Amino acid sequence: MAELEKTILGYMLVNRFQPEQLGLDKNFFRNQRQRQVFNEIMKGNYQSNLIAENIGGNGAFQYVSNLMLGVEDTKPEDVIRMINEIRTKRLNEEVRKLINAGSQSGHYDDEKIGKIYKQIQDIERGGSKDEECETVEELALLEIPEIDWLIKPIVERFGFTLIGAQKGVGKSLVVTQLGLYAAAGIPTFLSDEIRISKPLNVLLIQQEVSLPGMVDRLYKMRAEKFFDLGGRFRQKTTTGNWWNLTKKEDLQKLRSLIEKYQPDILILDPLYTFYPKELNTAGDISPMMEVLSDLKTNYNLGLIVVHHFSNKEDPDSQRTSVGRFMGHSMIANSADVTVGLDFLHPKYKQQSLPLPYQNYIMVEITTRHGEWPARFALERKLGGLLFESSSIWQDLGRSIVPGQIEDLLEANDGEMMQKEVIQTLISEARPTTLKRAIDEAVKRGVVIKVNLGGKGNPVLLRLAK
């Protein structure tokens, strides 16, 4: 950090920047000699020889000269980034002190810790100057950089996206599919409103699914759909030896991968394996939140973290997905976007669905931007792993079961053209629902499909004898 502070001082000297232009005051620099140089700048003194004479001491001239070396081409945005990095680290130091005090006293000052995290978030988002703006017209004149969406509106560069569900819903399947779609640059993901701008580099660190399981999963997904990945999707499986990212050596392993592969999107799956400790208080979770903040702030990427919902089942609850994540609320509240996954309401287990109950999930997306939150349904085909948009809500009100297909065929001498079956029942269900019911009847062995060939690929349906 001291080297960053020296670079900032050198930049101010070379470019003759006033401290207020960079939002700095005398408390920013902790090193005595740095503060002496800063005080000279505050007086309007930018002459290195005069500064050295005024601060005195051995090596003063060499010290001031070294500050100015190599900073001529430093960009203003890089200096702002350095300043914010120092401020973030110092705020995290304050959090650590509060945590240590709490561990000794048995009482954590959650309110104070939360305020500090709010300050960190303001820095990460470029600072908050709203208090200086008194009118809408003044706000309209501000030059605010546009959000750099990687996957709009769920993953932004320098953003934190939290994806969660209870065990078995399919959150790891969803994030793996997301990684494949992002690397291939497929324009839409799960919904026409979720857009991928271009092919992206993706790094997935998986600590729950074994390596053989990941190989099998990726093979099956690529068999379902062609993905032109171009080497942009990379994954690391560490199920045999979890990386605890609050340990310096494990965090360095991750940083080395990030620096080597330069991902646009980093996926950590799931959170509890990267920090295998209690998550119930601000003191518990703060060390890991500091790591996540560091990853999304200091690397040019969008961060996705997979996390579990609490084990408590409350399908009738009106809580949004934000309130269902395990552990302290700081986890979900720190996210720029949350994506909650869940099965359909348990009452639908008793209904006849076009696909098995476990093949459907509901998605709830909550963001800090735009018109979202949004909720929609997804489904997986029988034997498949890839999710796609579902018409289940339209289908539920007009369900067709395989037995109805049998009855219709039996009433027509045991066979009918599939097209005629669909036309006969179209007032009761959508064509997609009817085709699924037909496929289910074929799977059960009560109906046989005969492809007749020729124009339009006509299909004859016949009752099995």
DRENDO-1510 file (C-alpha; in Angstrom, 1 decimal, always signed):
<recs>
REC; n; res; u; v; w
REC; 1; MET; +0.0; +0.0; +0.0 .
REC; 2; ALA; +2.9; +2.4; +0.7 .
REC; 3; GLU; +4.0; +2.1; -2.9 .
REC; 4; LEU; +0.5; +3.1; -4.1 .
REC; 5; GLU; +0.7; +6.2; -1.8 .
REC; 6; LYS; +4.0; +7.1; -3.2 .
REC; 7; THR; +2.7; +6.9; -6.8 .
REC; 8; ILE; -0.3; +9.1; -5.8 .
REC; 9; LEU; +2.1; +11.7; -4.4 .
REC; 10; GLY; +4.3; +11.6; -7.5 .
REC; 11; TYR; +1.3; +12.0; -9.8 .
REC; 12; MET; +0.2; +15.1; -7.8 .
REC; 13; LEU; +3.7; +16.6; -8.1 .
REC; 14; VAL; +4.2; +15.9; -11.8 .
REC; 15; ASN; +0.7; +17.0; -12.8 .
REC; 16; ARG; +0.4; +19.8; -10.2 .
REC; 17; PHE; -2.9; +18.4; -8.8 .
REC; 18; GLN; -4.4; +20.1; -5.8 .
REC; 19; PRO; -5.4; +17.6; -3.0 .
REC; 20; GLU; -9.1; +18.6; -3.3 .
REC; 21; GLN; -9.1; +17.5; -7.0 .
REC; 22; LEU; -8.5; +14.0; -5.9 .
REC; 23; GLY; -10.6; +14.2; -2.7 .
REC; 24; LEU; -7.6; +13.8; -0.4 .
REC; 25; ASP; -6.9; +15.3; +3.0 .
REC; 26; LYS; -4.0; +15.2; +5.5 .
REC; 27; ASN; -5.4; +12.0; +7.1 .
REC; 28; PHE; -5.0; +10.0; +3.9 .
REC; 29; PHE; -1.2; +9.5; +4.2 .
REC; 30; ARG; +0.0; +7.7; +7.3 .
REC; 31; ASN; +3.7; +7.7; +6.7 .
REC; 32; GLN; +5.4; +10.7; +8.3 .
REC; 33; ARG; +7.5; +11.6; +5.3 .
REC; 34; GLN; +4.6; +11.2; +2.9 .
REC; 35; ARG; +2.5; +13.5; +5.1 .
REC; 36; GLN; +5.4; +16.1; +5.0 .
REC; 37; VAL; +5.4; +16.0; +1.2 .
REC; 38; PHE; +1.6; +16.2; +1.1 .
REC; 39; ASN; +1.6; +19.3; +3.4 .
REC; 40; GLU; +4.0; +21.0; +1.0 .
REC; 41; ILE; +1.6; +20.3; -1.9 .
REC; 42; MET; -1.2; +21.7; +0.2 .
REC; 43; LYS; +0.8; +24.9; +0.4 .
REC; 44; GLY; +1.0; +25.0; -3.4 .
REC; 45; ASN; +4.7; +23.9; -3.4 .
REC; 46; TYR; +5.5; +21.6; -6.4 .
REC; 47; GLN; +9.2; +22.3; -6.7 .
REC; 48; SER; +11.1; +19.1; -5.7 .
REC; 49; ASN; +14.2; +20.9; -4.5 .
REC; 50; LEU; +12.3; +23.2; -2.3 .
REC; 51; ILE; +10.1; +20.4; -0.9 .
REC; 52; ALA; +13.2; +18.4; -0.1 .
REC; 53; GLU; +14.8; +21.4; +1.7 .
REC; 54; ASN; +11.6; +22.0; +3.7 .
REC; 55; ILE; +11.1; +18.4; +4.9 .
REC; 56; GLY; +14.8; +17.9; +5.6 .
REC; 57; GLY; +16.5; +14.8; +6.9 .
REC; 58; ASN; +18.8; +12.3; +5.2 .
REC; 59; GLY; +18.0; +11.3; +1.7 .
REC; 60; ALA; +15.2; +13.9; +1.3 .
REC; 61; PHE; +16.3; +15.0; -2.2 .
REC; 62; GLN; +16.5; +11.4; -3.4 .
REC; 63; TYR; +13.2; +10.6; -1.8 .
REC; 64; VAL; +11.3; +13.4; -3.6 .
REC; 65; SER; +13.0; +12.6; -6.9 .
REC; 66; ASN; +12.0; +8.9; -6.6 .
REC; 67; LEU; +8.4; +9.9; -6.1 .
REC; 68; MET; +8.3; +11.6; -9.5 .
REC; 69; LEU; +10.0; +8.8; -11.4 .
REC; 70; GLY; +7.8; +6.8; -13.8 .
REC; 71; VAL; +4.5; +8.6; -13.2 .
REC; 72; GLU; +4.4; +10.9; -16.2 .
REC; 73; ASP; +2.1; +8.5; -18.2 .
REC; 74; THR; -0.1; +7.6; -15.2 .
REC; 75; LYS; -3.7; +8.0; -16.1 .
REC; 76; PRO; -6.1; +9.9; -13.8 .
REC; 77; GLU; -8.5; +6.9; -13.6 .
REC; 78; ASP; -5.6; +4.7; -12.4 .
REC; 79; VAL; -4.8; +7.2; -9.6 .
REC; 80; ILE; -8.5; +7.2; -8.5 .
REC; 81; ARG; -8.4; +3.4; -8.5 .
REC; 82; MET; -5.3; +3.4; -6.3 .
REC; 83; ILE; -7.0; +5.9; -3.9 .
REC; 84; ASN; -10.1; +3.8; -3.7 .
REC; 85; GLU; -8.1; +0.6; -3.2 .
REC; 86; ILE; -6.3; +2.2; -0.2 .
REC; 87; ARG; -9.5; +3.5; +1.3 .
REC; 88; THR; -11.2; +0.1; +0.9 .
REC; 89; LYS; -8.3; -1.7; +2.6 .
REC; 90; ARG; -8.4; +0.7; +5.5 .
REC; 91; LEU; -12.1; +0.3; +5.9 .
REC; 92; ASN; -11.6; -3.4; +5.9 .
REC; 93; GLU; -9.0; -3.0; +8.6 .
REC; 94; GLU; -11.6; -1.2; +10.7 .
REC; 95; VAL; -14.0; -4.1; +10.2 .
REC; 96; ARG; -11.3; -6.6; +11.3 .
REC; 97; LYS; -10.7; -4.6; +14.5 .
REC; 98; LEU; -14.4; -4.5; +15.3 .
REC; 99; ILE; -14.6; -8.3; +14.7 .
REC; 100; ASN; -11.6; -8.9; +16.9 .
REC; 101; ALA; -13.1; -6.8; +19.6 .
REC; 102; GLY; -16.4; -8.6; +19.2 .
REC; 103; SER; -14.7; -12.0; +19.5 .
REC; 104; GLN; -13.2; -11.0; +22.8 .
REC; 105; SER; -16.3; -9.4; +24.2 .
REC; 106; GLY; -18.9; -11.7; +22.7 .
REC; 107; HIS; -20.8; -8.8; +21.2 .
REC; 108; TYR; -20.4; -7.7; +17.6 .
REC; 109; ASP; -21.4; -4.1; +16.7 .
REC; 110; ASP; -23.4; -5.1; +13.6 .
REC; 111; GLU; -24.7; -1.6; +13.0 .
REC; 112; LYS; -21.2; -0.1; +12.9 .
REC; 113; ILE; -19.9; -2.9; +10.7 .
REC; 114; GLY; -22.8; -2.5; +8.4 .
REC; 115; LYS; -22.1; +1.3; +8.0 .
REC; 116; ILE; -18.5; +0.6; +7.1 .
REC; 117; TYR; -19.6; -1.9; +4.5 .
REC; 118; LYS; -22.0; +0.7; +3.1 .
REC; 119; GLN; -18.9; +3.1; +2.8 .
REC; 120; ILE; -17.0; +0.3; +0.9 .
REC; 121; GLN; -20.0; -0.2; -1.4 .
REC; 122; ASP; -20.1; +3.5; -2.2 .
REC; 123; ILE; -16.4; +3.5; -3.1 .
REC; 124; GLU; -16.8; +0.4; -5.3 .
REC; 125; ARG; -19.7; +2.1; -7.2 .
REC; 126; GLY; -17.7; +5.2; -7.8 .
REC; 127; GLY; -18.7; +7.1; -4.7 .
REC; 128; SER; -22.0; +8.8; -3.8 .
REC; 129; LYS; -22.3; +12.5; -4.4 .
REC; 130; ASP; -26.1; +12.6; -4.2 .
REC; 131; GLU; -26.0; +14.9; -1.1 .
REC; 132; GLU; -24.5; +17.6; -3.3 .
REC; 133; CYS; -27.4; +17.5; -5.8 .
REC; 134; GLU; -30.5; +19.4; -4.8 .
REC; 135; THR; -32.6; +19.1; -8.0 .
REC; 136; VAL; -33.4; +16.5; -10.7 .
REC; 137; GLU; -31.9; +19.0; -13.2 .
REC; 138; GLU; -28.6; +18.9; -11.5 .
REC; 139; LEU; -28.6; +15.1; -11.4 .
REC; 140; ALA; -29.3; +15.1; -15.1 .
REC; 141; LEU; -26.1; +17.1; -15.7 .
REC; 142; LEU; -23.8; +14.6; -13.9 .
REC; 143; GLU; -21.6; +12.5; -16.1 .
REC; 144; ILE; -22.1; +9.0; -14.7 .
REC; 145; PRO; -20.5; +6.1; -16.6 .
REC; 146; GLU; -22.9; +3.5; -18.0 .
REC; 147; ILE; -23.1; +0.1; -16.4 .
REC; 148; ASP; -20.8; -2.3; -18.2 .
REC; 149; TRP; -23.2; -5.2; -18.6 .
REC; 150; LEU; -21.6; -8.6; -19.3 .
REC; 151; ILE; -25.0; -10.3; -19.1 .
REC; 152; LYS; -27.7; -7.7; -18.9 .
REC; 153; PRO; -29.3; -7.3; -16.3 .
REC; 154; ILE; -27.8; -10.0; -14.1 .
REC; 155; VAL; -24.0; -9.7; -14.4 .
REC; 156; GLU; -22.1; -6.4; -14.5 .
REC; 157; ARG; -18.3; -5.8; -14.7 .
REC; 158; PHE; -17.1; -5.0; -11.1 .
REC; 159; GLY; -20.5; -6.3; -9.9 .
REC; 160; PHE; -21.5; -9.1; -7.5 .
REC; 161; THR; -24.2; -11.5; -8.4 .
REC; 162; LEU; -25.6; -14.0; -5.9 .
REC; 163; ILE; -27.4; -17.1; -7.1 .
REC; 164; GLY; -29.2; -19.3; -4.6 .
REC; 165; ALA; -31.5; -22.2; -4.1 .
REC; 166; GLN; -32.1; -25.2; -1.8 .
REC; 167; LYS; -30.1; -28.3; -2.4 .
REC; 168; GLY; -31.2; -30.3; -5.5 .
REC; 169; VAL; -33.0; -27.5; -7.3 .
REC; 170; GLY; -30.3; -27.1; -9.9 .
REC; 171; LYS; -28.3; -24.0; -9.1 .
REC; 172; SER; -25.0; -25.5; -10.2 .
REC; 173; LEU; -26.6; -26.6; -13.5 .
REC; 174; VAL; -27.8; -23.1; -14.1 .
REC; 175; VAL; -24.4; -21.4; -13.4 .
REC; 176; THR; -22.6; -24.0; -15.6 .
REC; 177; GLN; -25.1; -23.3; -18.4 .
REC; 178; LEU; -24.7; -19.6; -17.9 .
REC; 179; GLY; -20.9; -20.0; -18.2 .
REC; 180; LEU; -21.3; -22.0; -21.5 .
REC; 181; TYR; -23.7; -19.4; -22.9 .
REC; 182; ALA; -21.5; -16.5; -22.0 .
REC; 183; ALA; -18.3; -18.2; -23.4 .
REC; 184; ALA; -20.2; -19.0; -26.6 .
REC; 185; GLY; -21.7; -15.5; -26.8 .
REC; 186; ILE; -25.2; -16.9; -27.3 .
REC; 187; PRO; -27.3; -13.7; -27.3 .
REC; 188; THR; -30.1; -14.7; -24.9 .
REC; 189; PHE; -30.0; -16.7; -21.7 .
REC; 190; LEU; -33.1; -18.3; -20.3 .
REC; 191; SER; -35.3; -15.3; -21.1 .
REC; 192; ASP; -35.5; -13.0; -24.1 .
REC; 193; GLU; -34.8; -10.1; -21.7 .
REC; 194; ILE; -31.5; -11.5; -20.5 .
REC; 195; ARG; -28.9; -10.5; -23.1 .
REC; 196; ILE; -25.2; -11.5; -23.6 .
REC; 197; SER; -23.4; -8.8; -25.5 .
REC; 198; LYS; -20.4; -10.9; -26.9 .
REC; 199; PRO; -18.4; -14.0; -26.2 .
REC; 200; LEU; -16.8; -13.7; -22.7 .
REC; 201; ASN; -14.0; -15.4; -20.9 .
REC; 202; VAL; -15.4; -17.5; -18.0 .
REC; 203; LEU; -13.6; -19.1; -15.0 .
REC; 204; LEU; -15.7; -21.5; -12.9 .
REC; 205; ILE; -14.2; -22.7; -9.6 .
REC; 206; GLN; -16.3; -25.7; -8.5 .
REC; 207; GLN; -16.0; -27.2; -5.0 .
REC; 208; GLU; -19.1; -29.3; -4.7 .
REC; 209; VAL; -19.4; -31.4; -7.9 .
REC; 210; SER; -16.6; -33.9; -8.4 .
REC; 211; LEU; -14.3; -33.7; -11.4 .
REC; 212; PRO; -15.9; -36.9; -13.0 .
REC; 213; GLY; -19.3; -35.3; -12.3 .
REC; 214; MET; -18.3; -32.1; -14.0 .
REC; 215; VAL; -16.8; -33.9; -17.0 .
REC; 216; ASP; -20.1; -35.9; -17.4 .
REC; 217; ARG; -22.2; -32.7; -17.0 .
REC; 218; LEU; -20.3; -30.7; -19.5 .
REC; 219; TYR; -20.3; -33.6; -22.0 .
REC; 220; LYS; -24.1; -34.0; -21.8 .
REC; 221; MET; -24.7; -30.3; -22.0 .
REC; 222; ARG; -22.6; -30.0; -25.1 .
REC; 223; ALA; -24.4; -33.0; -26.6 .
REC; 224; GLU; -27.7; -31.2; -26.1 .
REC; 225; LYS; -26.6; -28.0; -27.7 .
REC; 226; PHE; -23.5; -26.9; -29.7 .
REC; 227; PHE; -21.4; -24.4; -27.9 .
REC; 228; ASP; -18.6; -22.7; -29.9 .
REC; 229; LEU; -16.4; -22.0; -26.8 .
REC; 230; GLY; -13.1; -21.2; -28.4 .
REC; 231; GLY; -11.2; -22.0; -25.2 .
REC; 232; ARG; -13.1; -19.2; -23.3 .
REC; 233; PHE; -14.7; -21.5; -20.7 .
REC; 234; ARG; -12.3; -22.8; -18.0 .
REC; 235; GLN; -13.1; -24.7; -14.9 .
REC; 236; LYS; -11.2; -25.8; -11.8 .
REC; 237; THR; -12.6; -28.5; -9.6 .
REC; 238; THR; -11.2; -28.6; -6.0 .
REC; 239; THR; -13.7; -31.0; -4.3 .
REC; 240; GLY; -10.8; -33.0; -2.8 .
REC; 241; ASN; -9.2; -30.0; -1.3 .
REC; 242; TRP; -11.4; -27.0; -0.7 .
REC; 243; TRP; -9.8; -23.5; -1.1 .
REC; 244; ASN; -10.6; -21.4; +1.9 .
REC; 245; LEU; -10.3; -17.9; +0.4 .
REC; 246; THR; -9.7; -16.3; +3.8 .
REC; 247; LYS; -6.4; -18.2; +3.9 .
REC; 248; LYS; -3.7; -16.3; +2.1 .
REC; 249; GLU; -2.2; -19.3; +0.3 .
REC; 250; ASP; -5.6; -20.4; -1.1 .
REC; 251; LEU; -6.6; -16.9; -2.1 .
REC; 252; GLN; -3.3; -16.5; -3.9 .
REC; 253; LYS; -4.1; -19.7; -5.9 .
REC; 254; LEU; -7.3; -18.1; -7.1 .
REC; 255; ARG; -5.6; -14.8; -7.9 .
REC; 256; SER; -3.0; -16.6; -9.9 .
REC; 257; LEU; -5.7; -18.2; -12.1 .
REC; 258; ILE; -7.4; -14.9; -12.5 .
REC; 259; GLU; -4.2; -13.2; -13.6 .
REC; 260; LYS; -3.4; -16.0; -15.9 .
REC; 261; TYR; -6.7; -16.4; -17.7 .
REC; 262; GLN; -8.1; -12.8; -17.4 .
REC; 263; PRO; -11.8; -13.9; -17.0 .
REC; 264; ASP; -14.7; -11.5; -17.7 .
REC; 265; ILE; -16.8; -13.6; -15.3 .
REC; 266; LEU; -15.6; -15.5; -12.2 .
REC; 267; ILE; -18.0; -18.1; -10.7 .
REC; 268; LEU; -17.5; -19.5; -7.2 .
REC; 269; ASP; -19.7; -22.5; -6.5 .
REC; 270; PRO; -20.8; -22.7; -3.7 .
REC; 271; LEU; -20.0; -20.1; -1.0 .
REC; 272; TYR; -19.9; -22.3; +2.1 .
REC; 273; THR; -17.0; -24.3; +0.7 .
REC; 274; PHE; -14.8; -21.3; +0.2 .
REC; 275; TYR; -15.4; -20.2; +3.8 .
REC; 276; PRO; -16.3; -23.3; +5.9 .
REC; 277; LYS; -17.3; -21.3; +9.0 .
REC; 278; GLU; -20.5; -20.0; +10.6 .
REC; 279; LEU; -22.2; -17.2; +8.6 .
REC; 280; ASN; -24.8; -16.1; +11.0 .
REC; 281; THR; -23.4; -12.7; +12.3 .
REC; 282; ALA; -21.7; -9.8; +10.6 .
REC; 283; GLY; -18.6; -10.8; +12.5 .
REC; 284; ASP; -18.8; -14.3; +11.1 .
REC; 285; ILE; -19.2; -13.3; +7.4 .
REC; 286; SER; -17.1; -10.2; +7.3 .
REC; 287; PRO; -13.7; -11.9; +6.5 .
REC; 288; MET; -15.3; -13.6; +3.4 .
REC; 289; MET; -17.2; -10.4; +2.3 .
REC; 290; GLU; -13.8; -8.6; +2.4 .
REC; 291; VAL; -12.4; -11.2; +0.0 .
REC; 292; LEU; -15.4; -11.0; -2.4 .
REC; 293; SER; -15.1; -7.2; -2.3 .
REC; 294; ASP; -11.4; -7.4; -3.1 .
REC; 295; LEU; -12.1; -9.8; -6.1 .
REC; 296; LYS; -14.8; -7.7; -7.7 .
REC; 297; THR; -13.0; -4.4; -7.0 .
REC; 298; ASN; -9.4; -5.2; -8.1 .
REC; 299; TYR; -10.0; -7.4; -11.1 .
REC; 300; ASN; -11.8; -6.5; -14.3 .
REC; 301; LEU; -14.6; -9.0; -14.0 .
REC; 302; GLY; -18.1; -9.7; -12.9 .
REC; 303; LEU; -18.3; -12.0; -9.8 .
REC; 304; ILE; -21.0; -14.7; -9.5 .
REC; 305; VAL; -21.3; -16.6; -6.2 .
REC; 306; VAL; -23.5; -19.6; -5.6 .
REC; 307; HIS; -25.1; -19.9; -2.2 .
REC; 308; HIS; -27.7; -22.1; -0.5 .
REC; 309; PHE; -31.1; -21.1; +0.8 .
REC; 310; SER; -31.9; -21.8; +4.4 .
REC; 311; ASN; -33.2; -25.4; +5.0 .
REC; 312; LYS; -36.5; -24.1; +6.4 .
REC; 313; GLU; -39.3; -24.9; +3.9 .
REC; 314; ASP; -41.9; -22.1; +3.8 .
REC; 315; PRO; -43.4; -22.4; +0.3 .
REC; 316; ASP; -46.4; -20.2; +1.4 .
REC; 317; SER; -44.1; -17.4; +2.6 .
REC; 318; GLN; -44.2; -14.1; +0.8 .
REC; 319; ARG; -40.5; -13.5; +1.4 .
REC; 320; THR; -38.5; -12.6; -1.7 .
REC; 321; SER; -35.5; -14.8; -2.5 .
REC; 322; VAL; -33.2; -12.1; -1.0 .
REC; 323; GLY; -34.5; -13.1; +2.4 .
REC; 324; ARG; -34.1; -16.8; +1.9 .
REC; 325; PHE; -30.3; -17.1; +1.7 .
REC; 326; MET; -28.5; -18.8; +4.5 .
REC; 327; GLY; -26.5; -16.7; +7.0 .
REC; 328; HIS; -26.4; -13.0; +7.8 .
REC; 329; SER; -28.4; -10.6; +5.6 .
REC; 330; MET; -25.2; -8.8; +4.7 .
REC; 331; ILE; -24.5; -11.6; +2.2 .
REC; 332; ALA; -27.5; -10.9; +0.0 .
REC; 333; ASN; -27.7; -7.2; +0.7 .
REC; 334; SER; -24.2; -6.8; -0.6 .
REC; 335; ALA; -25.1; -8.2; -3.9 .
REC; 336; ASP; -25.9; -6.0; -6.9 .
REC; 337; VAL; -28.1; -8.8; -8.3 .
REC; 338; THR; -29.7; -11.8; -6.6 .
REC; 339; VAL; -31.1; -14.8; -8.6 .
REC; 340; GLY; -33.3; -17.1; -6.6 .
REC; 341; LEU; -34.2; -20.6; -7.9 .
REC; 342; ASP; -37.0; -22.9; -6.5 .
REC; 343; PHE; -39.2; -25.7; -7.5 .
REC; 344; LEU; -42.9; -25.0; -8.3 .
REC; 345; HIS; -45.2; -24.8; -5.2 .
REC; 346; PRO; -45.5; -28.3; -3.7 .
REC; 347; LYS; -49.2; -28.3; -4.5 .
REC; 348; TYR; -48.3; -28.8; -8.1 .
REC; 349; LYS; -46.8; -32.2; -7.2 .
REC; 350; GLN; -50.4; -33.5; -7.1 .
REC; 351; GLN; -51.3; -32.2; -10.6 .
REC; 352; SER; -50.6; -33.8; -13.9 .
REC; 353; LEU; -47.8; -31.9; -15.5 .
REC; 354; PRO; -46.4; -32.2; -19.0 .
REC; 355; LEU; -43.0; -33.0; -17.5 .
REC; 356; PRO; -42.1; -34.5; -14.1 .
REC; 357; TYR; -42.4; -32.0; -11.2 .
REC; 358; GLN; -38.6; -31.8; -10.6 .
REC; 359; ASN; -38.0; -30.7; -14.2 .
REC; 360; TYR; -39.5; -27.3; -13.5 .
REC; 361; ILE; -38.0; -24.4; -11.5 .
REC; 362; MET; -39.1; -20.8; -10.8 .
REC; 363; VAL; -36.5; -18.0; -11.2 .
REC; 364; GLU; -36.7; -14.7; -9.3 .
REC; 365; ILE; -34.2; -12.0; -10.2 .
REC; 366; THR; -33.8; -8.9; -8.1 .
REC; 367; THR; -31.5; -6.0; -9.2 .
REC; 368; ARG; -30.5; -2.6; -8.1 .
REC; 369; HIS; -31.1; -1.4; -11.7 .
REC; 370; GLY; -34.1; -1.0; -14.1 .
REC; 371; GLU; -37.6; -2.4; -13.9 .
REC; 372; TRP; -36.7; -5.8; -12.4 .
REC; 373; PRO; -37.4; -7.9; -10.2 .
REC; 374; ALA; -38.9; -10.5; -12.5 .
REC; 375; ARG; -40.2; -14.0; -12.1 .
REC; 376; PHE; -40.4; -16.7; -14.7 .
REC; 377; ALA; -40.4; -20.5; -15.1 .
REC; 378; LEU; -37.8; -22.8; -16.6 .
REC; 379; GLU; -37.9; -26.5; -17.5 .
REC; 380; ARG; -35.5; -29.3; -18.4 .
REC; 381; LYS; -36.5; -31.9; -21.0 .
REC; 382; LEU; -36.6; -35.5; -20.0 .
REC; 383; GLY; -33.0; -36.8; -19.8 .
REC; 384; GLY; -31.6; -33.3; -20.4 .
REC; 385; LEU; -29.6; -30.9; -18.2 .
REC; 386; LEU; -30.1; -27.6; -20.0 .
REC; 387; PHE; -32.9; -25.3; -18.9 .
REC; 388; GLU; -35.1; -23.3; -21.2 .
REC; 389; SER; -38.0; -21.0; -20.9 .
REC; 390; SER; -41.2; -22.8; -19.9 .
REC; 391; SER; -44.9; -22.3; -20.8 .
REC; 392; ILE; -45.9; -24.2; -17.7 .
REC; 393; TRP; -48.2; -21.4; -16.4 .
REC; 394; GLN; -50.2; -21.4; -19.7 .
REC; 395; ASP; -50.3; -25.2; -19.6 .
REC; 396; LEU; -51.4; -25.7; -16.0 .
REC; 397; GLY; -54.9; -24.4; -16.7 .
REC; 398; ARG; -55.5; -26.7; -19.6 .
REC; 399; SER; -53.7; -29.9; -18.9 .
REC; 400; ILE; -53.8; -32.9; -21.1 .
REC; 401; VAL; -52.8; -36.3; -19.7 .
REC; 402; PRO; -51.7; -39.4; -21.7 .
REC; 403; GLY; -54.9; -41.2; -20.9 .
REC; 404; GLN; -56.9; -38.6; -22.9 .
REC; 405; ILE; -54.7; -39.3; -25.9 .
REC; 406; GLU; -55.5; -43.1; -25.5 .
REC; 407; ASP; -59.3; -42.4; -25.3 .
REC; 408; LEU; -59.2; -40.3; -28.4 .
REC; 409; LEU; -57.3; -42.9; -30.4 .
REC; 410; GLU; -59.6; -45.7; -29.2 .
REC; 411; ALA; -62.7; -43.7; -30.3 .
REC; 412; ASN; -61.1; -43.4; -33.8 .
REC; 413; ASP; -60.4; -47.1; -34.4 .
REC; 414; GLY; -57.1; -47.1; -32.6 .
REC; 415; GLU; -55.2; -44.7; -34.8 .
REC; 416; MET; -55.1; -41.1; -35.9 .
REC; 417; MET; -52.6; -38.7; -37.5 .
REC; 418; GLN; -50.8; -36.7; -34.9 .
REC; 419; LYS; -51.8; -33.5; -36.6 .
REC; 420; GLU; -55.5; -34.5; -36.3 .
REC; 421; VAL; -55.1; -35.3; -32.6 .
REC; 422; ILE; -53.6; -31.8; -32.0 .
REC; 423; GLN; -56.3; -30.1; -34.0 .
REC; 424; THR; -59.0; -32.0; -32.1 .
REC; 425; LEU; -57.7; -31.1; -28.7 .
REC; 426; ILE; -56.4; -27.6; -29.5 .
REC; 427; SER; -59.2; -25.9; -27.6 .
REC; 428; GLU; -58.1; -27.7; -24.4 .
REC; 429; ALA; -54.3; -27.2; -24.5 .
REC; 430; ARG; -51.4; -25.6; -26.3 .
REC; 431; PRO; -49.7; -27.7; -29.1 .
REC; 432; THR; -46.5; -28.0; -26.9 .
REC; 433; THR; -48.6; -29.5; -24.1 .
REC; 434; LEU; -50.3; -31.9; -26.5 .
REC; 435; LYS; -47.0; -33.0; -28.0 .
REC; 436; ARG; -45.6; -33.6; -24.5 .
REC; 437; ALA; -48.6; -35.7; -23.5 .
REC; 438; ILE; -48.2; -37.7; -26.7 .
REC; 439; ASP; -44.5; -38.3; -25.9 .
REC; 440; GLU; -45.4; -39.4; -22.4 .
REC; 441; ALA; -47.9; -41.9; -23.8 .
REC; 442; VAL; -45.3; -43.2; -26.1 .
REC; 443; LYS; -42.8; -43.4; -23.3 .
REC; 444; ARG; -45.3; -45.4; -21.2 .
REC; 445; GLY; -45.7; -47.8; -24.1 .
REC; 446; VAL; -49.5; -47.3; -24.7 .
REC; 447; VAL; -49.1; -45.4; -27.9 .
REC; 448; ILE; -46.8; -46.0; -30.9 .
REC; 449; LYS; -45.5; -43.3; -33.2 .
REC; 450; VAL; -45.1; -44.2; -36.9 .
REC; 451; ASN; -43.2; -41.7; -39.1 .
REC; 452; LEU; -44.7; -42.0; -42.5 .
REC; 453; GLY; -42.1; -39.9; -44.4 .
REC; 454; GLY; -42.8; -37.6; -47.2 .
REC; 455; LYS; -43.7; -33.9; -47.3 .
REC; 456; GLY; -44.2; -32.3; -43.8 .
REC; 457; ASN; -42.9; -35.5; -42.0 .
REC; 458; PRO; -46.4; -36.8; -41.1 .
REC; 459; VAL; -46.7; -38.9; -38.0 .
REC; 460; LEU; -49.3; -41.6; -37.4 .
REC; 461; LEU; -50.3; -42.4; -33.7 .
REC; 462; ARG; -51.5; -45.9; -33.0 .
REC; 463; LEU; -52.7; -47.6; -29.8 .
REC; 464; ALA; -50.2; -50.3; -28.7 .
REC; 465; LYS; -51.8; -53.8; -28.7 .
</recs>
